[in-house]
Structure formats: structure tokens, C-alpha cells
Amino acid sequence: MLTIIVIVIHIMVSLALIGMVLLHSGKGGGLSDMFGGGLGQSAAGSTVAERNLDRMTITCAVCFCFTTVILAIRLQ
């Protein structure tokens, strides 16, 4: 029963982590920067929303690591 709960949590955390990574703004060097798409994004990385998104992404990544280790130990 515990394994099923951890698997469900693991799936939810992995989907949330994918979504949060996709929400991050690009850091440059992509195709959009070649055509001038990244000119106004230099100040976008210092906003409160970006810092909170960073914190939530790190929290999801830590939870993902913990559930991965728990599943590895449980399913061994």
C-alpha cells in the first residue's frame, strides 16, 4: 500500500517539476535570441515571481529525489 502511495506522489511531483521547468524563462542562446526575441528579457530574471518559481522548482526536485530513493529501496 505504501508503494502505491509513493508512486502516485512521484508521478504528481514529476509532472509538477516538468511544468515548472517549462515555466522558466530562457537564458539566451536560443533561436529566438538570434531574431531579437531576447532583448527585453534581461531584467525578467530578477522578479519576485521568478525567485518564487525557482524555490518551488527546487522543492519539487528535492521531493522527486526523495521519492526516487524511497522507490528504489522499496522495490529492491
Buried (B, 14 or more C-beta within 10 A) or exposed (E): EEEEEBBEBBEEBBEBBEEBEEEEEEEEEEEEBEEEEBEEBEEEEEEEEBEEBEEBBEBBBEBBEBBBEBBEEEEE
